[in-house]
Each structure stands twice: as C-alpha cells, then as structure tokens.
Amino acid sequence: MTLRLLFGVIAVGVLATAVHSQRRELVGDLAAELPRIAPLPAGEAHRSFRLAPGFRIELVASEPLLRSPVAIDFDEDGRLFVAEFPEYNLHNDKDFSEKGCVKRLEDTDGDGVYDKATVFADNLPAPTALACWKGGVFVGSVPHLLECKDTRGTGQADIREVVYVGFERDKAGEGMLNSIRWGLDNRFHLSTSSAGGTIRRAGAAPKEAVNVRSRFLVFDPRTRGFEAVSGHGQHGMSMDDWGRTFVCDNSNPIHHVVYDGRDAARNPYALAPAVAHNVYERAGDPKLLRTSALEPWRVTRTKLRVAGVFAGPTEGGNVGGHFTGTTGVTIYRGDAFPPECRGQAFVGEVSNNLVHRMTLEAKGVSFVARRADAGREFLTSTDNWFRPCQFANGPDGCLYVVDMYRELIETVESIPPEILKHLQPRSGFDRGRIWRIVPENFVRRPAPRLSRATTAELVALLDHANGWHRDTASRLLCERADRAAIPLLETLAGNAKTPQGRVHALASLAGFDALSETLVVDAMNDTAAPVREHAVKLGERFADRPAIRAAWTKRAADADLRVRWQVAFSLGASADPAATETLARLAIADGADAWFRFAILTSARDRAADLVRRLVPEADRPHVRLLLVELTNAIALARRDDDIGHLLQTLETLPAGALLSRELMTVLLAKLPAEGRDRLKSAPVRAVLAELLERSQRIANDTQQPPADRAVATRNLRLGSFADVRLLCSQLLQPTQPEPVQRAAIEALASFNEPDAASVLLDAWPSLTPAVRAGASEAILSRPASILQLLERIERGSIKTSELDPARIALLRQASEPALRARLEKAFAGVGLSKRTDVLTAYKGALDRAGDVERGRVVFRKHCTACHRREGVGEQLGADLAGIQQRGPAFLLTNILDPNREVLPKFLAYQAQTIAGRSFTGLIQDETATGLTIRRLDGARETISRTDLESLRSAGLSFMPEGFETQISVEQMADLIAYLLATP
C-alpha cells in the first residue's frame, strides 16, 4: 500500500468540515491565540528593513500600481515587465475569480520610481515567468508558453500566440515553470520545476511531445525549436557570467547544475549522476537570523505539534529561522555594488522575511557556497508580509527584489484546518512591491535606450561591466540578425577589455554561425581560464580539424581544472584515435574527481575498449580502477561484440587469476543478458564464471555466513543457467531464510526468461511475508508470460485476489491487449471497483471511532512500509508523512481511499518496458540524459539505461491506486489513522 499524501493538492473545502472530535476537544478555540498581523503601507515599509552595512533599499513600485508580482524583466529601454499571480495559494477558494496578467511599468519623470502601469496582457492563468523578446514578452502561463506582442505601439499586446503546450501545474503555484533566462548559447533557458510536463510546439502532433521531468527546457526564439536538458530546481534559476547555472528549492538555498545534459547524451551507456549538486555548506550555520516576530499561527502549530496534538515535524521546537521557503536564487552580475559582491548568490526566504547572501568558491569542477554575512543576514524585515520571491540584475547595476507581499505565503495544505480557519489566504493578493538595493554612495543613472543603439554600439556593450547590458546587447544582436556585426565581433573577441566581453563576442559569433577555426584556437590560448573553457566547447564545431585537435591536446595540460574538464567532454566530438591517449592522460591526472570520470565516460562511447587497454597498466591507482569498472559497465550495456572482444583480449594479457581481471569480467558478465554471456567462448571468461558461480552457490547456501554476504552471493546466481540454480533459489525462498536472502533470490529468478522461474515464485507464494511478497509480485508481473501463470493460479483458486496489492491490480487492468484485459477484468471482478463516494461513506465511521495506536502500528507495518517510513521502519517512496498528516483524520481517510482525486505529476505511477521484455512499474525517482531510476512498489530501485528502454508510459494513476478498502476494515482504518496522528 502507498499512502499517497501530497503537499498542496487536496481541496481544503472537502476536508476541513470533518475533523476528529477528540482532536477538536484538545485544540479548543484558537481564536485568541491567532491575532492577525497588519500590513505596513508601502511608504512606511522601508523602515522595517535591516541591511548589511554599505547598502540601502529603495521602493520603486508598489500597489495600486501592481499586485502579487512573481517575476520581472527589463526591456532594452529600462521599462519593467511584471508577471502578476494573484491566484497563488487560492486554488481551494471557489469564489476567487481573479486571473493574472503582465504589466509594463514606466518611470515617466525619470526619478527612479515607476509611476505608470499598463496592462500588457491580461486574463492569464498563473503567469509565473516572463522574458523580453522583440518588443514583447514570452510568458509562462500553464499549460502554455505564450508570446505576447504589441505591434501597434499602444503598450498592450494585440498578438497572443501559443508557442508550446503541455506544462503541468501544482495547485498552490510553487512548482511550475519559472525563471526564463537568456543564455550564452543565444537561446532561452527555463526551469520546468517539480510539475514538469510533456511539451510540444503548438499545433504539433502529440507524438512529438517531449517529457521534461526533472529537466530544463531550452528554446530558440527564432526557430521555436526546443530541447530538454539536464537541470532541476523549484522556483528560481540563475546563471553566472560564464553560463554556469544555479537553482534552489524550499529547503536548500543553492544547487549547482554541474554539467550539460547534451554532453552526457553523447554516451547513452554512461549512466549520468544527478545533475543538481547541493553546494551549500551548512557547518556552523544552523540558523537564519530573522528579525521579524514569529507569526502567532506558526507558534501555535509548533506548540501543538510538540504536544502531539498535530502531527508533523517539530524541528526541535524551533518555530522559524531555518530554510523552509527558499526561492529565487540569483547571481549578482552588476557593477554598482562593491567588486567583491560580483558572483555572490542572493536567495529569498519568504517564510522568514529575509534575503540570504552567499559567497561561491570553486571546489573541484563545482563550488561550495558559504554564508557571506557573519552574525546577520544581508537583508531582513520586521514586516511579516515581506515575501522576497525573485530578484533581477538591473540596468543600473543594482539588485531588484520582487516582494509578493502576502499575509500568508505557506501553502494552505501545510496548515491544520483548526488554524487555517482563523487565517486569510486571500489577504494581500492585491498588494505587491518591487525594491531596489543600492550601495550607500549610489548615483542613479539615466534609463537606457538600447532600442536606439546601432549595431556597433551593441557590439561594444558586450564588453560592459554590467551583466544586464551584456545580456541585453547579446539578445538584441540575435533579434536584429545584422551580419554587419560579424567583423566587429571578430575584433572584440581578441581585443575586449574583459574576459566576459571576449566570451560574449565568441558566443554571438556562434549565434551568427560565423566562428572561424583560427579565432577559436586563439581563444583557447586566452589569459583568462573561462575564455579558454568556452573556446574548448566552441571548438566542437570544428572537431575534425587538426588545429582544433592539437589545441585540445594542449589544453589537456591546462593549469585550470575546469578547462581540462571541458576538454574531457569535448573530446567526445572527435573520432580521432589520438583522443584516446589524451583521455587516458586526463583520467590518470584528474580521475580522482567523480565528475571528471563522468566527463571521460561521456567521450568514451566508441573508444571504451581502447581506453581500458590504455589504462590497465595504471590500475594500481584507485581512481583508475574505478574508471575501469565504469568503462566495463558501459561496454556491457552497449553490447557491441567488437568492444567486448577487445576488452577480453586486454584482460587475457593479465596474469592468470589476476584480481583486476576477475573483477572486470564479473562486471561484464553481470551486465550482459544471458544470451550475451552464452556467446563468450573465451576460456578465461569461462573460468571466471565457473569460479564465481561455485563460490556464490557455496556462500548463498551457508547459513553461518552473514545475511548480507549471502544476499550478494544469491544475486550472482543469475549469472548461471536457470536449470543449475533453480533448486537452490527455491530453497532460499523458504520462510526460514533471512529476508535479505529471500529478496535476493527473487531478484535472481526475475532475471531468467524461462517460464518456470515464475513457477518457483508462485510455488513459494503462500509462505512469503507481505514485504517479500511485494518483491515477488513485481518479479512475476514484469513479464507477460509470468502474468499468464499468475492468472491461471487465480482462476484455479490457489491464489486469492486479496493477496495482491490493489495498486498492482489497478495497473494490470490497463493492459493493452484486449483479450488479456478481458481476462484480467474477469479474474479481478469486484476488486477495487467501488465508487469512491460509496467507499468513503462506508468508511466514514472510522472518524468517529477512538482508534488504537498499537493496533494501528501493526496495520501500518503490514500494509504501508513498502512505500512509507514511520518510526524508522519502512521505505520512503511516497510523500513524506511527517508534513502532511497534520491536515487531520478526514484528510487521511480521503487520501487513503480516494488517492486519485488529485495527483501531482511526480506521484504518478509509470511503467517502463525494456527491450529485453521486462517491465518495471513505480515512481520515477531520478532522471538524467542517459537513464532513469524507478522506485518500485516493493521499495527496490531499478536504474534503466535509455538504450534499454523500449517504452515509458504513465498509468495516469497515483502510485496508490484505489482499492485499499479490500485489505482493511473500518475498525483497522480507525486504528491506522490514530497511529498516524499520534506518532511523529
């Protein structure tokens, strides 16, 4: 069973009316404890701020000029476009009908304060992102990305074109597309957040859609072509001067998106690591230093959690002062702040009414982020309504803060109904401010007028000290497509005063498709490492040219690690055999870094066996040995006979019985399918396999060995023939065996194609515990032939339908073959088919019963631990129970019995079908350019290479489909609810 309990998705109106009577008595009337906090007028709010020394804050826009701002962008003339999202957090308010819009703000008198607002595009549902382009804006308004343009000069868009469709939404609005940023590749990058989506161009066929789960979308505004690339965050994404990307999420202020998924895709057999790397150093920095008073509702919630009245995280009794609403991470790239501020990261903490500042320091190929302000925050406010949700680098070199200004920023689902009824989620939807942070000695500049700039002036601005000017000039050059810029850019690429200017010149030339080989080679010799790094990447356009290959070889000995790292990636674009030697040298010198080894793997697709041969003599180095294992794994996944043959030839040159030879052969054999192993006729391979199987059988059967060792040996039985291991696997499934050994035996049997492998599992079924049976169920249902055997036993009555998890029954019913589907419907007739309203009515009595906590613990551990963890027991597959069950017993009952009422995309069940004929069903836990990891119903993880993936489809259901009522009674439901409410 999976309790699909989701943050921010279930309607408050359905649940708030039925609250457990016992809890109501404990809580009482909280009105006296929950006084409202009044807002501050915009003209007075500046007195609430505390800023780091040397800075001051200025109000540049406020209500009634704008409301609920969540994203901003400056056009080329300094006018400010604002996305307003008034319906944030009001999805349960059925009487609220306001929609969002985009406004254009202007400073008509030049005093630095915006005094005119024009509704540029209205009636937009949930506009959460925007970016200026060709006199208009791209707007993220789920499910669309729109282009809105004013062609008549009225200040209002007369064209509203749907560019892409398919973006998903969450109800509150925290996890939708956001942060559209102009990149050095002359394209827009945007974060698809936790909701993701399946994206296609407007008018395109559904089959052309691309799933963007856990990835960014990158699109060319000229051609409308797009692609999904690695990158994942919640709300907020920013790039530094060199295009390095950073994101954040609620509890983590900064992640570095370490590599480009397009590089990773070069070698689909190299399973990529998670791309978003948490770089925040928490040591010695456990608390945020807020200056706002703790909200009464938050104090009451924590007090009642500690007392056990409300379930949920108590956080040591700390009501605030920790990362819980982090948003809008932005790298400062301006020229108004002191020089040491450039490259620092700023992030809003909307729940703590502050802005946190971090320094970034290189650490390997990534970074470490540290608190920049000792003993204080960069910016705090005593005003609890201050909600800094986004930032922008401005034309004046200053940092702009988007203040949504709400009384309540937390999603309503995170607040118990007994408290929520005293709050006003609407409060503040018609307010909002934008602030400008300036240095004390700041002298305001006149507004830019880049729309009037000549091509030559735009090229010169690429060398400007302010990042806004460089980005805007780059965008305008791309918009105008004036090829008269090319000779000017060529001159700037060699003569710009700043390395940023030289990089921008190279990038713009690439946008014009006007780069020359000579210019790139010259840039690889630049005095600034970021220029060399960027030039190495651009050299991939000329990968077949001897001069470029020679320059790459030279840069493989560069003094800068990131330059060498980019060489490791870029060599994958070259078919030159000499590149193998360069990769080997990089592996020996830098392979101790796991990110560096991954770069080498991406470039090793067609030279993996040659690279193994070159590196075997260096295998006494631990990091080289690790890389050899990874290369062998990739060779096995690719299953090319030539590569496997060359690998074996290399291993046969090693001394007989060499540990390295056995280790790599074991990796190869474990990853090859049975038919692939059968083709290996090499005597050394046969010897290693025979030795491994003999040892595995001996240890697996030895009850004196530790269960963990026996489990490893049992899994290795899959390397033998089914006939040879059938009896032993059957014995290892007996109830007298330790659970890890039983699970390992199931994994071994699941790997065999023989129909009798399922028979062994089905014969053992009656004696399997629920936890082990979940794994057996996954193994049986992973192959069509096994499903038929299961049906036969159900039809004979030897296995009862009640012994199967309702989740799996619901998914089985979606079989594509009509005959099989009809047979399944007959076998499972009456199972899980009740109307949800009838089921809820039948189980409503559970809310009036005083459930028993101890009995509830037994129910939970029997039915729920495959997917949820409580008191240190179980697997954390579904949503975290600690933060959601505070919604009360009615909420729990509804979610348990009607899990498909509303489902966030990340909690949908998916079925992955492999080329080998196996299927795996579960939640997608992680996804990269080369593979995905599925967390199965039994808690096991399966990492599948995209090259092995035949199809992937969503079941359209929560991973806890309907039908749990067939497993527990009304009394047991009351016990389960009592347990969930009583335990932290």
N, C-alpha and C positions, 0 to 999 in steps of 0.2 A: 504494500500500500504506500501511496505517496500523498501526504497532506499538502496539497498544492495551495500554500498560503502565500499570497502575493502582496508586496508593498504597493499601495497606491492603485488598487484595481477594483475593489468591491464597493458597490454603492452603499453609502452611509445610510440612506433612507430606508433600505431594506433591513439593515441590521440593527440600527440604533433603537428600534421600537421594542425589541425583545431582549432584555438584559436579565441575567440570572438574579433571582430575588435575594439570595444570600449575599451576593456581592453588593447589591443595592443597599442592603442594610449596613454593611461595613463601610461603604463610602459616605452615605448620607448626602445632605445637600451641600455642595461645594461652593455655592454662590459667594459666600462671604470670603472664601479663600482666593477667589479669582477676580480681583478687580481688573478692569480694562486699563490699558496704558494709552494715554492720549498722544496723538502725533504732534510734532513740532511744525509750526508754519515754516515754509521754505526759507523765508527771510531770517529766521532765528536759528535754523538747524546748524549753521556753521559754528555756533558757539558750543555745540556738543562734541566737536571733534578734538582729538589729541593726535598730533602729527609728530613724526620724527623731526629732530632739530634740523633747521635749514630749509623747511618746506612750509607752505601754506596751501589752503584749499579755497577754491572759488566756485560759486554756484553759476553755471552757465545756462541752465534750462530747468524749468520746474512746471508743476501744474499751475494753471489750467492749460498750459501750452502742450503738455504731453501727459500720458498716463501709462503705468505699467511697462516701462521700457525694459527690453531684454537684450537688444543688440543694436549696434550703431556702426555707421561707416561714413567717412568724409568723402565727398566727391572732389574733383580736381580743383574746384573753386572754394573749397572750405565749407560748403554747405553740409549740414549734418542730416543724414537719413537715419531714422529711428524706427525699429520694429516694436510695436506695442502689443502686448499679450495679456489683455485684461482677464481672460477666462482661466488664467493659471489657477489650478487648485480648486476650480469650481465645477468640476465635472459632475458632482452629485447635486448641484444646485439647479434643479429643473426650471426654476423661474428666471435664471440668469440668461439673458439673450445677447449680451454684448459680444461683438466679434473684434478681432484685432485689425490693425492697419499699419501702413508705413507712412510716416510723416517726414516732410522735408522742413528742417529748421534753418532759418537765416538770421544773420546779425546785420540788420539793415542800417544801423547807425555806427557800426564799427567800434563799439565799446567793449567787445569781447563777450557779450551776453546775447544769446539768441532771443529775438523778440518777435519773430514771425513764424508761424507754423502753417503748413499747407498739407492737407491730407493727400498724399501722392497716390496711394492705392488703398481702398477701403474694403470692408467686409471680407477680411482674410481670416480663416480659421487657424488659430495657433501659429502666428508668424514668429519663428524663433531664430531666424538667421537672415542676413542680407549682405550684399556686396554690390558696390557700384560698378556699372559697365555701360559704356556708350550712351551716356546721358540718362540712363535708367538704373534699375537695380534688379539683381537676382534676389528672389525671396524664397526662403524655405517655409512653406505653409502646408503641413502634412494633409494629404499624402503627396503633395506636389512640390516640385521646384519650379517657380514661375519666373518669367522675365517680364517686368513691367516697365513700359517706356512712355515718355512724354514726347510726342512728335509735333505738338502744336505750340509748345512754349508756354503752356498755361500753368505749369507746376504740378499738373495732375496727369497721371498715366492714362492715356487713351488706348494703349495696347496692353493686354494682359495675356501672355502666351504660356501655355503649359509646356515646360521643357522636358521634365522627367516625371514619371508617376511611380508609385509603389512604396513610398516611405511609410514606415509604421509609426505609431504614436503610443505613448503611455498616457494615462488619463490625467495625471497631475500636470505633466509637462516638463519633467526633469530630464527625460531621456530621449528627446527627439533630435532630429538633425539640427546642427548649430555650427557656428564659427566658420563661415566661408572665408578662406584666406587665399590671397594671390601668392603663387609660388614662383621660385626661380625657374621653373620649367615652363613658364608662360601659360599656366593653367590654374584654375581654381581648385582648392582642396577643401573638403568639408567633412566634418565629423558626423557620422550617422548615429552615434550614441548607442545606448543599450537597446533601443527599439529596432534599429536597423531597417530592413525592408528588402523587397525584391524589385529592383529598379529596371525600368526600360524607358526608352525615349517615347514621348507622346506619339501615339499612332502606331508604334511598333507592335509586332505580334508578341503575345505572352511568352512564347518560347524563346524570345530574345532577351528576356529579363535576366538580370544578374543579382544574385543574393549578396548583400553587403553586411551580413552578420559579422560583428567584431572587426569591421574594416572601414577605412575611409573611402569616400568617393572622390575621384579626381576627374575634372571635365574640362574640355577645351571649349571656351565660349564662342569660338569662331565656327567650329565644325559640329559642335554638340556631341562629339564623340566622348565617351567616358570609360572608366575602368575602376574596379575596386582594388585598392591596395591596402597593405597591412597598416593597422593603426586602430586604436580603440580607446575611447575615453567617454566621459559622461557629458558635462556641459562646460566647454572651454577647450580651445586648441590654439596654439601659437607657434610661430616659427622664429628662430633667431636670424641673425644677419646671413647665415650660411645655409638656411633652409632646414636646419635641424628642428624636429617637431617635438612639442611637449603637450601633454594632456593632463587632466585631473579627474578625480571622481569624488563623491561625497566625503569619503574618509581619508583620502590621500591627496595631498596638495599638488604633487607633481610626479608625472611619469615621463620618461624619455622614450620616444618611439625610435628604437635603436637602428633599425635597418629598413630599407625599401623593399617591400614585398615583390617588386618587379625583379630585383636581383635574386631573391630567393627562388623565384619561379624558374630560373634557368636550369635548376636541377631538381625536378619533382621527386627524386628519390632521396633527397636530403631532408629529413623531417625538420621543419623550422621550429626554433624556440619561440615562446610567446614574445611578441614584438614590443609590447609596452612594459618598460622596466621601471619599477619604483625606485627613484633615486633620492628620496628624502631621507636624511639622516636624523633619526629621532633621538639618538642617545643624548641624554642630558637636556632634553627639550620636551618634557611630557605634557606641558600645558600651554594653551593660548592665553594671552594676558588681556582679557577683555576688560573694558571699563564700564560697560552697560550693566545695569542691575539685572539679576536673574528674573526672568518672567515668572509671575506667580503660578501660571499653569504648569510651567516646566518644573518648578519646585514641588508642586503638589504631585505631579506624576511620578517624580523620582521618589518622593517620600512614601507614596503608596506602593511603588514597586519594591522598595526596600522592605516594607511591611508585609509584602506578599499578597496585597490586595489586587494589584495589577501585575501581570507577568510582563517580563521584558528586561532588557539589560539595565542593571543598576549602576554600572560604571563606578563602583566603589563609593556610591553615594554622591558623586560629583554631578552637579546639575548642568554645568556648562564648562566652557574652557577647553574643549577638545575638538578635533576636526570631526565635523558631522554634516556640514553643509558647504563643502568646498566647491568653488565654481570659478570659471573664467580665467584660468591661468594665462598669464601674458608676459612675454619677454619684453622688457623695456628697450627700445631701439631709437630713442630720441636723442636730441643734442642740447636740451635745455637743462637737464639735471647734471650734477657733477659727473665727471668722466667715470668714476668708479661705479656708477649706477648702471652703465650700459651693460646689457647682458644679464642683469638681475631679473628674477622672476617675481611677479606680483600675483597674488591669488586672493579672491574674496572668500570670506567665511560668513555666509549670510545668517547663520544661526547665532553667531557670536558678535555680529555687528562690527566687523573689523576687516582690515586688509593686512595680510601677512606677506612679508618680503623675504626672499631667499637669494643667497649667492649660489652660483653654479661653478663648480670646479671640475676640471677634466679628471676622470678616473678610468683609465684604460680607454676604450673607444666610447665610453658613455660618460656619465657625470655623477657627482654627489652634490646634493642640494642641502644647504645649511641655513639656519636662521640668520638673518642679516642684522637684526636689531636686538642687541643684548638688553634684557630686562624690560622690554616693551615690545609693542607691535608697531609696524610702520604707520598705521592709521587705525584709530579706534573711535567709536562714538558712544556717548552715553544714551543715545536715542535708540531704543529697541526696534524702531521701524526702519533703521538704516540697513539696506539689503544690497551690498555691492556684488552684483551678479555677473558683470562683464566689464572689460576695460578696452581701451584703444589708445594706440600711439597717435598723437595728433599732428596736424600741420605745423604747429608752433613748437614741436619738440617736447611737449608736456604729456602727462598721462591723464586720460579721461576715465572717469568712474561712472558706470551705469548703475544707478540706485533704483531698484524696483519699488522701494518704499511701501512696504506692506506691514500690516499688524501681525499677520500670521504667514510665515514662509514655509513651515513644515507641512508636508502632505497630510491631509486630514486623516488618512488611514493610520498614521503613526500616533494618533492621539485617541485615548479611550473616549467612548461616547459620553461618559459621565462628565468629562472635562470639556469635550468639544461643544456640547450644547450651550456652554457659557461663553464661547468664543465666536468671532465673526469672520469666517474665511473671506467674505467679500471685502472686508474693511481695507481700504487703500487701493482698490483696483483703479480708482480714478485719480491716483496720485503718482508721482514719479519725479526723480531729479537726475540731472547729469552734472557731475562735479569735475573740476579741473584741478589737478595737483601741480603746483608750480614751485620753483625754488624761490627763496626769500628775495633774491635780487633780480627776479624775472622782469624783463622788459617785453611787453606784448608786441608781437609782430603783426603787420597788416595781413589780411586774409590773402591766400594765394590766388592766382588767376591762371592756373595752368592750362585751362581750356584755350587760352590765347597764346600759349607758348609755341614757338616754332619747333620744328624737328631738331634743329641744332641745340636749342635751349633744353629740350627734353633729354637729349643725349648727355648734355653737361650735368643735368640734375642727377644722373645715375651715380655721380661722384659726390653727392651732397652728404653732409654729416648726419642728416636726419633720415631715419629709415622710411618715414612716410613719403618723403619726396622721392626717394629711390624707387619704392614700390609703385607709387602713382605714375611716375615717369615711365617705368617699365610697362605698366598696363596701357598707358596712352600710346606708347610706341607700337604695342601689339594691336591696339584698336585701329590706329591710323594706317598701319602696314605701309608706311612710306619708305621705299627702298633707298631713298636718298640718305637715310640714316646709316647705311652699311659702312661706307668709308669712315664716317665719324666714329662709329662704334669700334672699328678696327684700330683706329688711332687711340681711342680711350682704353682699349683692352691692354695696351702696352704702356700707356702714359698716365693713367689715372693716379691721383694723389693717394687714394685709399685702396686697400685690398678689396673693400666692398664694391668700390667703383669698378675695379677690374673684373670682379666676378659678375657684376650686373651686365657689363659690356659683353662678356662672353655669353651669358645667358640670353641676352637679347639677340645676339648674332645667331645663336642656335634657333631662336624663335623665327628668325628670317630665313633659316636654312642656309646661312651664309658663312658658316665657320670654315676656316681653312686649316689644313693639316699643320702648316707652319705655325699658325697662331696658337694652336693647341699645344704643340711641342714647346713653344716659347713659354707658354703659361705654366707648363709643368716644371719650369725652372725658376718660377717666380720666388721672390724672397719670402712671401707670406704662405704659410702652410695651407690655409683654407683655399687659396687660389690654386695651389698645386693639386689639392684634393679634388676640387671641382673640375680642373682640367683633365685629371686622370679619368674622371667619369665621362666627360665630353669626348675623350679620345675613343670611346667605344664606337663612335660614328665612323671611325677610320681604322677599325681593328685589324684590317688586312694589310695595312701599310707598314713597311719595315721601320720607318721613322717612329711611328707611334709605339710599335712593339719594343723598339730599343729604349724609348723614353720610359715605358712602363718598367722595363727591366732595371733601369737606373733608379727609378722611384721606389723599387722594392727594397732599396737600401736607404730610403729617406730617413731623416732624423725624426720625423713626426710619425707617431703610431697610426693616426687616422689616415694619413696619406698611404701608408703601407697597407692598411686595411682596405682602402678603396681599390688599391692595385689587386688585392686578392679577389675582390668581387669582379673587377673589370676584366681580368684575365679570362673569365668565362666567356667573353665575347670573341675570343681569339681561338682559331683552330690550330695555331702554330704549335708544333710539338715542343718547341723550346719553352713554351709557357709552363710545361710540367716541371721543368727544372726550377723555374722561378717560384712556382707554388711550393715546391719542396723546401726551398731555402726559407721562404716565409713561414712554413709550418715549423721548421726547426727553430727559427729565431723567435717567433711570436705565438706559436700554437698553444702555449700555456693558458692563453685567454680563450675561453669557450666561444665568445663572439667571433674571434678571429678564426677558430677552427671551422665555425659555421660558414664564414665567408669562403674559406678554401673549399669546403664541400660543395658550395653552390657552383664553383668553377670547375669541379672535377667530374662533371657528368660523363664526358666522353674520354676521360683520361684517368678514371679512378684506379684501374688496374695498374697503369703505368706509374701512378703516384705511389701505390702500395709498394711496387718493386723498388722505387727510388728511396722510400722511407724505411723499409725493413732494416737496413743496416743501422738506423738511428733509433731502433725500438727500445734501447735501454733508457731513453728519455721518457718519463711517464706521460707527458702530453702527446708525444709522437705515438705512443702505444694506444692512447685513447683515440687519436685520429685514425689509426689503422683499423680499429674496431668500427668506427663510424663509416669509414670508406668501404669496409667489407659489408656492412649492413646495407649501404646504398647499392653495391654491386648485386647483392642478393635480391633486393627489391626490383632492380632493373631487369634481372633475369636474362641478360644477353649472354649467349653461350661463349662468345669470344672473350668477353671480360672475365667470366667465370673461369674459362680455361687458362687465361693469362695469370689470374690470381693463383690458381692451383699450381701452375708452373713455378711461380715465385715461392710458394710455400714449400714445394718439394725440394727447393735448393737449401732449405734449412736443415740442420742436423736432425736425425731421426729422433722422434719423441720430444722435440723442442716445445717448450710451453707455449711460445707465441704461435707456433703452427697449430697446436691443438685448440688454442683459444679462438683464433680466426676461423678455423674450419668449423668449430662449434657454432659460431655466429652465422656463418654461411649456411650451414645445414638447418639451423633453427628457423631461418627466414625463408628458405626455399620451400615451395609446396612439395608434396610427396612425389609428384611426377618429375619435378626438377631434380630432386635428390636421386631418383632412380636412374637418371641419365649420367650421373657422375660415376665413371668407371675407374677413377684413379685409385691405385692400391693404397696410398697414404690416406685418402679420404675414407675408404672402406675401413681401414684400420682404426682411424679416429672414431668413426661412427660406431663400430663394434665395441670399442673400449668404453665410449660414452654410454651406450645403451646397457652394457653389462654393469657398469658402476651405478647407473640410475636405477636399474631394477633391484640391485642389491640394497641400496640405501632406502629406496621407497618402501621396501618390504621389511626393513629393520626397525622394529618398534623401540629399540634402545636409542635410536638417533633422535635429535631434536626435531619437533614437528616442522619447523621452518626449513631445515635441510631436506627432510623427507618430501616436503611440498615442491621444492625446486627440482629434486630428482624425479618426482612424479610428472611434472610438466614436461620434462625431457623425454618422457615415454612417447610423446607424439612424433619423435624422430624415427621410431621403429615402425614395423608393419603392424597393422591392427591385429592380425592373427597372432602375432607374438606377444602382444601386451593385453589382449582382451581379458584374459583370466585375471591378471594382476589388477587391472583397472576395476574390474568387478569387485575384487576383494577389498580394494582401497575405498570403495563406496559404502562399505558396511558401517553401521552406526557405532561400532566400537572404535572406529578410526577417528583421529582428531579432525576437527572441521577444516583446518587449512589443507590437510591431505585430501579430504573429500572434494574440496573445491578444485584443487589441482588436478585430480582425476577427471573431473567434469571438463576442465579446460583441455586436457589431453584428448578425451573422447570427442569433444566438439571439433577437433581439427581433422578428424577422419571422415572421408567421403562415404565409407561403407555404410549401408543401411543398418547393419547390425550394431553399429556404435550407438545409435539411438535406442536400440532394443536393450542394451546394457543399462542405459539410464532409466528407461521405463520399467525395467525389472526391479531396479533399486528404489523406484519412486516411493512405494508405501513406507519405507523406513527412513526416508530423508526428513530432516528437520526443516521448518519453514525457511530458514535462512539459506540452507544448502539447496533446498528445492527451487528457490528463486534462480540460482545459477543453472540448475538442471533444466528449468523451463526455458531460459534464454538459449541454452545449447540446442534443445530439441526444436525450438521454434525458429532456429536460424537457417534451417534447410527445408525446402519443400517436401522432400521425401520423409523427413522426420515428422513433419506436421501431419502427414497422412497416417503414419504409425500411431501418433497420439490420438487422432480421430477414431481410428479403429478400436483402440482400447476404451475410449469414452463410449463408443457405440456398443461395445461388449459389456460395459458397466464395471470394468476393472479399475477405471479411474473416474472419479466424480468431477463434474464441472466446478463444484465448490472448492476443489483443491487447487484450482488455477487462479492466479491473480486476476481480478476484474480488469486491471489495466491492460493486461495482455489479451484478454478476451475481446475487449473493445477494439484493439488494434488488429487482431486476427480477422475481425469481421470486415475489415477494409480490403481483404484480398481482391486482387484484380480479376482473377479468373471466375467467371460466373458459376461454373459447376462447383468449384471449391467453395465459393462464397455461400452457395445454397446449402451445401453440406454442413458448413460451419454454422449457419443460421439454425439448421435443424438440431445440430448437436448442442448448441448453447441456447436453445429456445427458452425464453423466460428469464435468462440471466442478464441482469443489469439493464432491462428494458423498461422499467417502470418510469412513469412520468416523474420528473424531478419534483414537481409541486406535490404529487401524491406521496413521494418518499419523504419529503420534508415534513408534510403533515403527519405522516405515520411516526416520525421520529421526534416530533416537537415535544413529546413528553419527556425526552431526555433533559430538557431545560428546566423542568420542574422537579427533577429528582436530585437528591443530595448524593452525588456520586462518591465512590470510594477511591481514594487516591492510590492505595496499594493495588487494588484490582485494576485500576486504570494503567498503572505502570506495567502490569502483566500484559494487558491488551496492546499497549504501545510497543513493547519489546517483541511481541509475537508478530504484529502486523505492520509496524511502521519503520522499524530500524533499518530496513534495506535502503531507505531514502532519506531518513531524518535522524538527527542526533539529539539525544537528550541525556543529561547527567553522565556524559562521557560514553554513552552507548549508542551505536548505530553509525550510519553513513550520512554525510551532509550532501545529499543530491538535490533535494528540493529546496524551497525557500527556507531561510533561517527562521525557525520558530520563535527565537528569542525576541524578535522585534515586531511580531505581528499578532500573537495571540492575545495581546492586551485589548484587542477590539471586542473581547467578551465572548461568552458561550454561544450566543446566537451566530456570531461571525464564524466561530469554529464549526458549528453544525452545518451552516450553509456551505462553507468551503469544502468540508469533507464530503458532503452528499451531493453537492452541485458544483463540482470543480470547473466545469466548462462554461459557467455563467459569463466570465470574462477571463481571458488568459493573455498575459504578456507574451510576446514572441519568444523570449528567452526560456519560457517554461513549456513550450510546445514539444511534443514528442516527435522525433524524426526516425525514419528508417533508412539506414544506409545499406545498399546492396552492393556486394563486391563482385568483381569479375569471376572470382572462383566459385560463386554461387551461394555464399553465406550472407545472411542479413543480420544487422545489429540495430537494435532499437533502443533509443534513450534520448537524453538531453545532449545537445551539443555544448560541451564544456569549454572547448577551446578550438579556435580555427585559425589557420595560417595559410600562407600562399601554397604550401605543398601538402598539407594534411589537415585532418580534423580529429578531435578526441571526443568520443561518445561515452557518456557515463550511463551504463546500462541500469536496468531496473534492480538488478541484484547488487548494485554498488560497484561492479567491476568497470574498469576503463578500457576502452579499445581505441588505439590510435591507428587511423587508417590513412595510408598514403593516397593522394588523389589519383595516382596512376592505377591503383587497385579498385577505385570506386566506379561502379557501373551506373548507379543512380542514387539520388538522395531526395527524399520527399518528406514533407511534413504530414503527419497524420491528421493535422487540423484539430488536435485534441490536447488538452493538458496532459502532462505525464501522469496525472492521477485521473484517468477516465472514470466515468460513472460506474456504480455497482458495488461500492464498499458495503452497502447495507446487507448484501448477501453473506457477509462474513461476521458481522457482529449484531447483537440485539440492541434494543433501546436501552436496556439497563447497562450493557457494556459501553454504549456511546456515552451515557452519563458518567461512567467511571473514567473513560478516556478524557472527556472534557475536564473533569475535576483534576485529573493528573496534569494536564497541560496548563491549567490555570494555577496550579499550586507549586509547580517546580520552576526554578529559574532557568 
